[in-house]
Amino acid sequence: DDDFRDKLDELEARLGRACDNYTKEHTDLFLTVQDVVLPKYGFVPGTRGVVQMLHAVAQFNEDDQFQRNRATLNELLGLVRTPEEDQARIAALTSHLAAEALAPAAASAIGSATIAASSSSASAAVQCPRGHSLGQFTTDHSRYTCDRCKVAQVCGVAMHGCRLCDWDLCTPCWRRDSEQSAAAAKEADDLDTWGALASRPARGRESEDDIPRAATSVGAGASAASVAV
């Protein structure tokens, strides 16, 4: 029936096929046909009649012709997938599982990059002369002196210090040292990056070591040609 087919196409476009997303709207649409057919064979209309019909035809479940007809009808109604669709679904599932299997390796790579970045940030932290990290604190008396600028600090101001070495910085000196450390760390990272790029051989081009050999070969060829003349 063309009208039923059009309604089914519209329903599947909105909600998907019954095999993927079965809804009450699918049931209501199917019953518009089943309610006409069921009473002709002694079954009541509605879902109750569908259940009665399924019980009655269960005796034919092993019949080859019945199985083929049922499979064709189910495919037309979108209740099952075609063999080709099943194969595509299996291929997609296999690809998804493979991606999940690779996810730990990707996560490990990301983790390594994060650790490397954290290490770079840690190396940029301001330290005391003996290499200890400085912690922030608030002075509780006026006897603190900045070990960088030698300026005495009043009570209640923020400082950064190493308690193991009794080495302290006032906030301006700590901020200045932090900026210098960050700049130095960035410069070191840039040098590492350029070094890695420089050490990687260029593809499709001669390396610099090959240029002298190529020039020598050309020169030797030119000398041989002049001798021959």
Residue pairs with C-beta under 8 A, 6 or more apart in sequence:
1 33
4 29
4 32
4 33
7 29
8 29
8 77
8 78
11 25
11 26
11 29
12 78
15 21
15 23
15 25
15 26
17 78
18 26
18 77
18 78
18 79
19 78
19 79
19 80
19 81
27 47
30 77
31 45
31 46
31 47
31 50
34 45
34 49
34 50
35 45
35 46
35 49
38 44
38 45
38 49
38 50
38 53
39 45
39 49
41 53
43 49
43 50
43 52
43 53
43 56
44 52
57 66
60 66
61 67
71 80
74 80
75 81
75 82
81 89
120 185
120 189
121 185
123 181
123 185
123 188
124 178
124 181
124 182
124 184
124 185
124 186
125 133
125 134
125 178
125 181
126 133
126 134
126 160
126 169
126 174
126 177
126 178
126 181
127 133
127 134
127 162
128 134
128 161
128 162
128 164
128 165
128 167
129 165
129 167
130 162
130 164
130 165
130 167
132 162
132 164
132 165
133 162
134 160
134 161
134 162
134 167
134 169
134 174
135 160
135 161
135 162
135 163
136 158
136 159
136 160
137 158
137 159
137 160
137 161
138 156
138 157
138 158
138 159
139 153
139 154
139 155
139 156
139 157
139 158
139 159
140 155
140 156
141 155
142 152
142 153
142 154
142 155
143 152
144 152
144 153
144 159
144 168
145 151
145 152
145 153
145 168
146 153
146 159
146 168
146 169
146 170
146 173
147 167
147 168
147 169
148 169
148 170
148 173
148 177
149 170
149 172
149 173
151 170
153 159
153 170
157 170
157 171
158 171
159 168
159 169
159 170
159 171
159 174
160 168
160 169
160 171
160 174
161 167
161 168
161 169
162 168
169 177
201 207
206 214
